[in-house]
Every structure is written in structure tokens, then in C-alpha cells.
């Protein structure tokens, strides 16, 4: 059976890859869409920390940057921190001291970097190859230094024999003699035995010299170190890895470091006993922190958000449509017009809450509901509810405090105020359970730093309860039109200063 043109459009949406790491580099470069000035900021040579919720495109951005760096002649080393180390769970083993776990983390990270650089050295004729290989050997030696920690035992053993020539002889008769001989023996043996265990240790001096040797061998070529999934490292070990970077990597001329992580799951520094700090001081050691979440809010301008997601869907779908139909759409506007009903695409942008991965998944589910028809408003709302139930709600099933906080907020915001948005004092916005709900994408920050003229010293953040969660609260399986089809079904994303901000202490 031959598929209709509309079915091809919907299938193209369903075939968009959900994760950047499963896509080849050329496709990533072709499909990347920059929000505002983000691309220019990312390509600066400053050390940067890239923040963003799950699904905002941090990995896509780093892999796109890696491709861009290689095309300009520089060297990019991309390391996924989820993949380093062994399978025995040493980093999370509470029976081992943080020092031992942290040292192994440093060694594993350095070995991963050395492996990637070695691969670059063999694949590309870059700089002084011999000097580069010598520098890599020095890096491997500095990363895998071992010392023995344990006790020293001294052993002394006495034994053995020797014969003395001293004696006495007596004559009793001409044919008889009596003689006596005295024997004496004495020997000594001494042995030193060292017992203990081998432990890795990292010395920053040789490590820094090795890195300087590598950058010197590269000449004018800059080395970009791209560290992804920083938040996958246990929180108590993150400052130790950050300190390694601060002491040896960040000061080395010719190296730029970019770190991608979830802000609320990151700890880059901690106080030390010497009243200094261990780790990276964000804003000082790392020149800047860039938040993809802030870029994806679009300053509450809907047209900019729709333009971004329209370009995102077009970039991903157009390559697939070129193999499926004779004349694919020539621009994002014509693709959106050929795929969505008039009011359904803006609603999809709202439902995505500024998260590209959520937008891709909701669009794929909506395309399944629509089959070979244009995607309509009910399809988008059903898809947003399905994605909420499949992905987001399950993320906090085992977290009772977060589940309780979400129930309280729903009762207050949706039940009593008949709204989806609310204000929190910025101090309350850092509450642990609020962090966890934002991390699970059940709450979304739509606007930051809202001032109250009646209280100039207090700033508020504007939050929204997840679109799919709100739809689930009002969903009726047999609704054939009604609420699912109503343009006013989900309240607008507005913040009224006349409405009192939520006080979490009173709410709990």
C-alpha cells in the first residue's frame, strides 16, 4: 500500500533521533539550530561551563562544536564522563575513602583524554608528531604513577656452622694417642621485607609539564577539551576532578575547556581545611557559565520560540523527506504548514517548555495519533499527556518529598487558583524539592528576576507546572472535541504581580 504525502510527513517526524550521541557527526552539524547568540558564545576560546536541563541539547551542542573545531583546523577531544572507569562501581562505593575514589577518577579521566589525543595523533598530521607522541607518553606516565603504601618489616636469622683448628693431644703409650678438638659455629642473615598495597597518585607538576609539551607540539593548533555529562559523577568527587582541571589544565596556554552539566546536579568547589577551596570557582577560574535553559526561554517571545522549533523540525525531517517524496518542502514555514493544523504547532511549542528532546518526542507521538492526517490540537495534547506519563512522572515515583511537593503545588495552583503558572521568591526557588522537580521537567522556569514594586528588594522567578501534567488533570478519554480541541483549554503563561507568590513554608 502506497503511503500518502501526509503520512510521509508524519513518518519523518517519528524518525527523528531522540539522542545526539546516537547520530553521526555530519547529521548533527546539519541539524543544529542555535538559539540567539548561543553558537557564537560557545565557540569562544574562554573556558566555559554549559548548563542545561536534560534534553535541552547540551550533548548536541558539544558534538556540533567538535565538528566545527575540526573543520577550522583545531583539535577537539570529546569525553563522555559516563563512560570512564570500571564496571565495579568504585566511584560510588561508600566503603572506600573519597581520596581513593577521587584519585581513581582523576586517573581514569586522564587516561580517557590521553586515548583520545593518541587517536588524533595517528589520524591527523598535526604539528610536530614526534614531540606530540613524546608528550602523550609523558601524560600517560604522569597519569599512571603508582606508589606503595604499607609497613616495613626487618627480619634477622642466625644459623650455619664452622670448624676451629685448636686441639689437645696426649701420649699414653707408644701405640696409643688421645686427641680432642673444639668446634664453634656462627652465621647471621638479615632481610628487609616491605608489605603494602599499590595506590595511584597524581602529581600536578609532571602532569602540567606533559600538557605544556603537548600544546607546544601542536604549535598554533588549539586543543579543545569537551567534557560531557559532568553531573554523572558523584557529587562529593566533582570538586576533586574540578581541582585537577584548575591546577593543571586551565592554566595551560593553548587549551580551552568546555563542561556540559545540569546546574542543580553540579558541585564545582568546596572549602578546604586551609581556608582556600578545592575545585573551580565559577566566574573566576572558568570565565563564564552559559545556560541553555535561559536561551530556550526566548524572553517570553512566542514568535522566536516557534521559529527555533520550526527550524529544528525542518532540519531533522528534510533529509528524510528527500528520500521519501519527490519534492520536499523548501523552508521551515512550508514544512510546518504541510504538517500541522493552524493552531496546533504553537501549542506544540508551548508543550515542549523549551526542551528540544521533549518537543521531538511529543511531535513523534502526535504524528502517531494523527496517522495520515494533519496534526491537530487534540493530537498535540494527547501526545503531551502520553509523554508526561511515560517519561516525566516516572522520574519521581521513588521520591516521596518531590511527589508530595508536586501534589501541594497542583492543589494550590491548578485547584485553587485555576492557573498553571506561579511565582516563587528566588530563595524558595532553590528549595531542594523544587530543584528535583525542575530536574525531572515537571516544573519549568519561564521567567527569572521578576521585581515587585511593593517590595523592591525581593525578586521572584516565574514557574509553570508541566503542560502534559496539566492536560492529564483534565483529560477525559471520550472527549471527542470539547476541552481537547479548545484554544482556551490550557491557561496562558502569564504572571500577575497582583497574585500573591507561593510561600513554600506555609504550603508544606
C-alpha positions as CSV (number, residue, x, y, z in Angstrom):
1,X,0.0,0.0,0.0
2,X,1.4,3.3,-1.0
3,X,1.6,6.0,1.7
4,X,0.1,9.4,1.2
5,X,2.2,12.6,1.1
6,X,0.9,13.5,4.6
7,X,1.8,10.1,6.0
8,X,5.4,10.7,4.8
9,X,5.5,14.0,6.7
10,X,4.3,12.3,9.9
11,X,6.7,9.4,9.5
12,X,9.6,11.9,9.1
13,X,8.7,13.4,12.5
14,X,8.5,9.9,14.0
15,X,12.0,9.0,12.7
16,X,13.9,12.0,14.2
17,X,16.6,10.6,16.6
18,X,15.9,11.2,20.2
19,X,19.5,11.4,21.4
20,X,22.5,13.2,19.9
21,X,25.1,10.5,20.7
22,X,23.2,8.0,18.5
23,X,23.6,10.3,15.5
24,X,26.6,10.7,13.2
25,X,28.6,14.0,13.4
26,X,27.7,15.2,9.9
27,X,24.0,14.9,10.7
28,X,24.5,16.7,14.0
29,X,26.2,19.6,12.3
30,X,23.5,19.8,9.6
31,X,20.6,19.7,12.1
32,X,22.0,22.0,14.8
33,X,19.9,25.1,15.5
34,X,21.4,27.9,17.6
35,X,19.2,29.9,19.9
36,X,20.1,33.6,19.7
37,X,23.9,34.3,20.2
38,X,24.5,30.9,21.8
39,X,26.6,29.5,19.0
40,X,29.0,32.5,19.0
41,X,29.4,32.3,22.8
42,X,30.0,28.5,22.6
43,X,32.8,28.9,20.1
44,X,34.7,31.5,22.1
45,X,38.1,30.3,23.4
46,X,37.1,31.0,27.1
47,X,36.8,28.1,29.5
48,X,33.0,27.7,30.0
49,X,30.5,25.6,31.9
50,X,27.4,24.8,29.8
51,X,24.3,24.4,32.0
52,X,21.0,22.9,30.9
53,X,18.2,20.6,31.9
54,X,18.1,17.1,30.5
55,X,17.1,17.2,26.8
56,X,18.0,20.9,26.1
57,X,20.7,19.9,23.7
58,X,24.0,20.0,25.6
59,X,25.4,16.9,24.0
60,X,24.3,18.1,20.6
61,X,25.9,21.4,21.1
62,X,29.3,19.9,22.2
63,X,29.3,17.5,19.3
64,X,28.4,20.3,16.9
65,X,31.2,22.3,18.4
66,X,33.6,19.4,18.0
67,X,32.8,19.2,14.2
68,X,33.1,22.9,13.8
69,X,36.5,22.9,15.6
70,X,37.9,20.1,13.4
71,X,36.7,21.9,10.3
72,X,38.7,25.0,11.3
73,X,41.9,23.0,11.9
74,X,41.9,22.8,15.7
75,X,41.9,19.6,17.7
76,X,38.8,18.6,19.7
77,X,38.8,15.9,22.4
78,X,35.2,14.9,23.4
79,X,34.9,12.8,26.6
80,X,31.6,11.4,27.9
81,X,32.2,11.1,31.6
82,X,29.5,8.4,31.9
83,X,31.8,6.0,30.1
84,X,35.0,6.3,32.1
85,X,36.1,3.9,34.9
86,X,35.3,0.3,35.5
87,X,32.0,-1.6,36.0
88,X,32.6,-2.3,39.7
89,X,31.1,0.9,40.8
90,X,34.3,2.2,42.6
91,X,33.2,5.8,42.4
92,X,30.0,5.2,44.4
93,X,31.5,2.6,46.8
94,X,31.0,4.2,50.3
95,X,33.4,1.7,51.8
96,X,36.3,3.4,50.0
97,X,37.6,6.8,51.1
98,X,36.9,9.8,48.9
99,X,40.7,10.2,48.4
100,X,41.0,6.7,46.9
101,X,37.8,7.1,44.8
102,X,38.8,10.6,43.7
103,X,42.3,9.5,42.7
104,X,41.0,6.7,40.5
105,X,38.5,9.2,38.9
106,X,41.4,11.5,38.1
107,X,43.5,8.7,36.6
108,X,40.6,7.3,34.5
109,X,39.8,10.8,33.2
110,X,43.4,11.5,32.2
111,X,43.6,8.1,30.5
112,X,40.5,8.8,28.5
113,X,41.9,12.1,27.4
114,X,45.2,10.5,26.5
115,X,43.5,7.8,24.5
116,X,41.5,10.4,22.5
117,X,44.6,12.5,21.9
118,X,46.5,9.4,20.7
119,X,43.8,8.6,18.3
120,X,44.0,12.2,16.9
121,X,47.8,11.9,16.6
122,X,47.5,8.8,14.4
123,X,44.6,10.1,12.3
124,X,45.8,13.6,11.5
125,X,49.2,15.1,10.7
126,X,49.0,17.9,13.3
127,X,52.1,19.9,14.5
128,X,55.3,18.1,15.5
129,X,54.2,14.4,15.5
130,X,57.3,13.1,17.3
131,X,57.1,15.8,20.0
132,X,53.3,15.1,20.3
133,X,53.9,11.4,20.9
134,X,56.6,12.1,23.5
135,X,54.2,14.5,25.2
136,X,51.5,11.8,25.2
137,X,53.9,9.3,26.7
138,X,54.7,11.8,29.5
139,X,51.0,12.4,30.1
140,X,50.4,8.6,30.4
141,X,53.3,8.3,32.8
142,X,52.1,11.2,34.9
143,X,48.5,9.8,35.0
144,X,49.5,6.3,36.0
145,X,52.1,6.9,38.6
146,X,52.0,4.3,41.4
147,X,53.4,4.3,45.0
148,X,53.4,1.5,47.6
149,X,51.6,2.4,50.8
150,X,52.1,0.0,53.8
151,X,54.5,-1.3,56.5
152,X,58.2,-2.2,56.6
153,X,59.4,-5.3,58.4
154,X,63.0,-6.2,59.4
155,X,64.0,-9.9,59.7
156,X,67.3,-11.3,61.2
157,X,68.1,-15.1,61.1
158,X,71.1,-16.8,63.0
159,X,72.4,-20.2,61.9
160,X,75.0,-22.2,59.9
161,X,78.4,-23.9,61.0
162,X,82.3,-23.5,61.0
163,X,85.2,-25.7,62.3
164,X,88.1,-24.4,64.6
165,X,91.7,-25.9,64.3
166,X,92.5,-25.6,68.1
167,X,93.1,-29.0,69.9
168,X,94.9,-31.1,72.6
169,X,97.0,-34.3,72.1
170,X,98.2,-36.8,74.9
171,X,100.5,-39.8,74.5
172,X,99.7,-42.8,76.8
173,X,101.9,-45.4,75.2
174,X,103.9,-45.7,72.0
175,X,100.9,-47.1,70.1
176,X,98.1,-45.0,71.6
177,X,97.1,-41.4,71.3
178,X,94.2,-39.4,72.7
179,X,93.2,-36.1,71.0
180,X,90.4,-33.5,71.4
181,X,89.1,-30.9,69.0
182,X,86.7,-28.0,69.8
183,X,84.0,-26.9,67.2
184,X,82.4,-23.5,67.0
185,X,79.7,-22.2,64.6
186,X,78.2,-18.8,63.9
187,X,76.5,-17.1,60.9
188,X,74.0,-14.3,60.5
189,X,71.4,-13.4,57.8
190,X,69.3,-10.2,57.6
191,X,66.4,-9.5,55.2
192,X,64.2,-6.4,54.7
193,X,60.6,-7.0,53.6
194,X,58.2,-4.3,52.5
195,X,54.4,-5.0,52.6
196,X,51.6,-2.9,51.5
197,X,49.3,-2.0,48.5
198,X,49.9,-0.1,45.3
199,X,48.0,3.2,45.0
200,X,47.7,5.6,42.1
201,X,48.7,9.2,42.9
202,X,48.6,12.3,40.7
203,X,51.4,14.8,40.9
204,X,50.4,18.1,39.3
205,X,53.9,19.2,38.3
206,X,54.7,16.4,35.9
207,X,51.1,16.5,34.6
208,X,51.3,20.2,33.8
209,X,54.7,19.8,32.1
210,X,53.2,16.9,29.9
211,X,50.3,19.1,28.9
212,X,52.6,22.0,28.0
213,X,54.7,19.6,25.9
214,X,51.5,18.5,24.0
215,X,50.4,22.1,23.3
216,X,53.9,23.1,22.3
217,X,54.0,20.1,19.8
218,X,50.6,21.2,18.4
219,X,52.0,24.6,17.6
220,X,49.4,27.1,16.6
221,X,46.6,24.5,16.7
222,X,44.4,24.9,19.8
223,X,43.3,21.9,21.9
224,X,39.6,21.9,22.9
225,X,38.7,19.6,25.8
226,X,34.9,18.9,25.8
227,X,33.7,17.2,28.9
228,X,30.1,16.0,28.7
229,X,27.8,14.5,31.4
230,X,29.7,16.1,34.3
231,X,26.6,15.6,36.6
232,X,27.0,11.8,36.2
233,X,30.0,12.0,38.6
234,X,29.1,11.6,42.3
235,X,28.7,15.0,43.9
236,X,31.4,14.5,46.5
237,X,34.0,13.7,43.8
238,X,33.2,16.5,41.4
239,X,35.3,19.1,43.2
240,X,38.3,16.8,43.1
241,X,38.1,16.4,39.3
242,X,37.5,20.2,39.0
243,X,40.6,20.8,41.1
244,X,42.7,18.7,38.7
245,X,41.5,20.9,35.8
246,X,42.1,24.1,37.7
247,X,45.7,23.2,38.7
248,X,46.9,21.6,35.5
249,X,44.6,22.1,32.5
250,X,43.1,25.5,32.8
251,X,46.4,27.4,33.2
252,X,47.9,25.7,30.2
253,X,48.1,28.1,27.2
254,X,46.5,26.7,24.0
255,X,43.8,24.6,25.8
256,X,40.1,25.5,26.0
257,X,37.8,23.5,28.3
258,X,34.0,23.3,27.9
259,X,32.0,21.3,30.5
260,X,28.3,20.4,30.0
261,X,26.2,19.6,33.1
262,X,22.9,20.0,34.9
263,X,23.2,23.1,37.1
264,X,21.2,21.6,40.0
265,X,23.3,18.4,39.9
266,X,26.8,20.0,39.9
267,X,29.3,20.9,42.6
268,X,32.4,22.6,41.2
269,X,34.1,23.6,44.5
270,X,34.1,23.0,48.2
271,X,36.0,24.7,51.2
272,X,39.3,23.2,52.2
273,X,40.9,23.0,55.7
274,X,43.4,25.7,54.7
275,X,40.5,28.2,54.2
276,X,41.1,28.0,50.5
277,X,38.9,25.9,48.2
278,X,39.1,22.7,46.2
279,X,37.8,22.8,42.7
280,X,36.8,25.5,40.2
281,X,35.4,28.9,41.2
282,X,32.8,29.5,38.6
283,X,33.2,33.0,37.1
284,X,36.9,33.2,38.1
285,X,38.7,30.0,37.1
286,X,36.1,29.2,34.4
287,X,35.5,32.5,32.6
288,X,31.7,32.1,32.2
289,X,28.7,29.9,32.7
290,X,26.2,29.6,29.8
291,X,22.7,28.4,30.5
292,X,20.8,26.7,27.6
293,X,17.7,27.0,29.8
294,X,17.9,30.8,29.7
295,X,18.4,30.8,25.9
296,X,15.4,28.4,25.4
297,X,13.0,30.7,27.4
298,X,13.1,33.1,24.5
299,X,12.3,36.1,26.8
300,X,8.6,35.1,26.5
301,X,8.5,36.0,22.8
302,X,6.4,33.2,21.2
303,X,7.4,34.0,17.6
304,X,11.1,33.4,18.4
305,X,10.3,30.1,20.1
306,X,8.2,29.0,17.1
307,X,10.9,30.0,14.7
308,X,13.5,27.9,16.6
309,X,11.4,24.8,16.8
310,X,10.2,25.2,13.2
311,X,13.8,25.2,12.1
312,X,14.7,22.3,14.4
313,X,11.9,20.1,12.9
314,X,12.7,21.1,9.3
315,X,16.4,20.4,9.7
316,X,15.8,16.9,11.0
317,X,12.9,16.0,8.7
318,X,14.0,17.5,5.4
319,X,16.9,15.0,4.9
320,X,14.5,12.1,5.4
321,X,11.7,13.6,3.2
322,X,14.2,14.0,0.3
323,X,14.3,10.2,0.1
324,X,10.6,9.7,0.6
325,X,8.8,12.2,-1.6
326,X,9.8,13.9,-4.9
327,X,9.5,17.5,-3.8
328,X,10.2,18.1,0.0
329,X,9.3,21.5,1.5
330,X,11.9,24.2,0.7
331,X,11.8,26.0,4.0
332,X,10.6,25.6,7.7
333,X,7.4,27.6,7.2
334,X,6.2,25.4,4.3
335,X,7.1,22.2,6.3
336,X,5.1,23.4,9.3
337,X,2.1,24.4,7.1
338,X,2.2,21.0,5.4
339,X,2.3,19.0,8.7
340,X,0.3,20.9,11.3
341,X,-3.1,22.5,11.6
342,X,-3.0,26.2,12.0
343,X,-3.2,26.4,15.8
344,X,-1.5,23.1,16.7
345,X,2.1,23.9,16.1
346,X,2.2,26.9,18.5
347,X,0.6,24.6,21.1
348,X,3.3,22.0,20.5
349,X,5.9,24.7,21.2
350,X,4.2,25.5,24.5
351,X,4.0,21.8,25.4
352,X,7.8,21.5,24.8
353,X,8.5,24.0,27.6
354,X,11.8,25.0,25.8
355,X,13.2,21.4,25.8
356,X,14.1,20.2,22.3
357,X,14.1,16.5,23.3
358,X,10.6,16.9,24.7
359,X,9.5,18.7,21.5
360,X,10.8,15.8,19.4
361,X,9.1,13.1,21.5
362,X,5.8,15.0,21.7
363,X,5.8,15.6,17.9
364,X,6.5,11.9,17.2
365,X,3.6,10.8,19.5
366,X,1.3,13.4,17.9
367,X,2.2,12.2,14.4
368,X,1.3,8.6,15.6
369,X,-2.1,9.9,16.7
370,X,-2.7,11.8,13.5
371,X,-1.7,8.9,11.3
372,X,-2.1,10.2,7.7
373,X,-3.9,13.5,8.6
374,X,-2.6,16.9,9.6
375,X,-1.6,17.0,13.2
376,X,-4.3,18.8,15.2
377,X,-4.7,20.3,18.6
378,X,-6.1,17.2,20.2
379,X,-3.2,15.2,18.9
380,X,-0.7,17.5,20.5
381,X,-2.4,17.5,23.8
382,X,-2.8,13.7,23.9
383,X,0.9,13.4,23.0
384,X,2.0,15.8,25.7
385,X,0.0,13.7,28.2
386,X,1.4,10.5,27.0
387,X,5.0,11.8,27.2
388,X,4.3,13.1,30.7
389,X,3.1,9.7,31.9
390,X,5.9,7.7,30.1
391,X,8.9,9.9,31.0
392,X,8.4,12.6,33.5
393,X,6.0,11.2,36.1
394,X,8.1,8.0,36.5
395,X,11.2,10.1,37.3
396,X,9.9,11.0,40.8
397,X,7.9,7.8,41.6
398,X,10.5,6.8,44.2
399,X,11.0,10.4,45.6
400,X,8.2,10.9,48.1
401,X,9.1,14.5,49.1
402,X,9.1,15.6,45.5
403,X,5.8,13.8,44.8
404,X,4.3,15.5,47.9
405,X,5.5,18.9,46.8
406,X,4.1,18.5,43.3
407,X,0.7,17.5,44.8
408,X,0.6,20.5,47.0
409,X,1.5,22.8,44.1
410,X,-1.1,21.3,41.9
411,X,-3.8,21.7,44.6
412,X,-2.8,25.3,45.1
413,X,-2.1,26.5,41.5
414,X,-4.4,24.4,39.4
415,X,-7.1,23.6,42.0
416,X,-7.5,26.8,43.9
417,X,-6.0,29.4,41.5
418,X,-7.2,27.9,38.3
419,X,-3.8,28.5,36.7
420,X,-0.7,26.8,35.5
421,X,1.9,29.4,36.4
422,X,3.0,30.8,39.8
423,X,5.7,32.9,41.4
424,X,8.4,31.9,44.0
425,X,10.7,34.0,45.9
426,X,14.2,33.3,44.4
427,X,15.3,32.0,47.8
428,X,12.4,29.5,47.8
429,X,13.2,28.7,44.2
430,X,16.4,27.0,45.4
431,X,14.5,24.6,47.6
432,X,15.8,21.0,47.2
433,X,12.5,19.5,46.1
434,X,11.9,22.4,43.6
435,X,15.3,21.6,42.2
436,X,14.3,18.0,41.8
437,X,11.0,18.8,40.1
438,X,12.8,21.1,37.7
439,X,15.4,18.4,37.0
440,X,12.6,16.0,36.2
441,X,11.0,18.7,33.9
442,X,7.8,18.7,36.0
443,X,8.3,22.3,36.8
444,X,9.7,24.9,34.3
445,X,11.2,28.3,34.9
446,X,9.6,30.6,32.3
447,X,10.9,33.9,33.6
448,X,13.6,35.0,36.0
449,X,14.1,38.0,38.2
450,X,10.5,39.4,38.3
451,X,10.5,42.5,40.5
452,X,7.7,43.5,42.9
453,X,7.3,47.3,43.0
454,X,5.8,47.0,46.5
455,X,9.0,45.1,47.7
456,X,11.9,46.3,45.6
457,X,14.4,44.1,47.5
458,X,12.6,40.9,46.6
459,X,12.9,39.1,43.2
460,X,10.8,36.3,42.0
461,X,11.1,33.5,39.5
462,X,8.1,32.6,37.3
463,X,7.3,28.8,37.2
464,X,4.9,26.7,35.3
465,X,3.5,23.3,36.1
466,X,4.4,20.9,33.2
467,X,2.0,21.2,30.2
468,X,1.5,17.4,30.0
469,X,0.8,17.2,33.7
470,X,-1.9,19.9,33.4
471,X,-3.5,18.1,30.4
472,X,-3.5,14.8,32.4
473,X,-5.5,16.5,35.2
474,X,-8.3,17.5,32.7
475,X,-8.1,14.6,30.3
476,X,-11.2,12.6,29.5
477,X,-10.8,9.5,27.3
478,X,-14.1,10.0,25.5
479,X,-13.6,13.7,24.8
480,X,-14.2,13.9,21.0
481,X,-13.8,17.7,20.8
482,X,-14.6,19.8,23.7
483,X,-11.7,20.6,26.0
484,X,-9.0,18.9,23.9
485,X,-10.0,21.0,20.9
486,X,-10.5,24.3,22.7
487,X,-7.9,27.1,22.1
488,X,-8.5,28.1,25.7
489,X,-8.0,24.6,27.2
490,X,-4.7,25.4,28.9
491,X,-4.4,28.7,30.7
492,X,-2.0,31.3,29.2
493,X,1.6,31.6,30.5
494,X,1.1,34.8,32.4
495,X,2.4,36.2,35.7
496,X,0.3,38.6,37.7
497,X,2.0,40.7,40.4
498,X,-1.4,41.1,41.9
499,X,-1.4,37.4,42.7
500,X,0.5,36.5,45.8
501,X,3.6,34.5,45.4
502,X,3.6,31.0,46.9
503,X,5.2,30.6,50.3
504,X,6.6,27.1,50.4
505,X,6.8,27.0,54.2
506,X,3.1,27.8,54.5
507,X,2.3,25.4,51.7
508,X,4.0,22.5,53.4
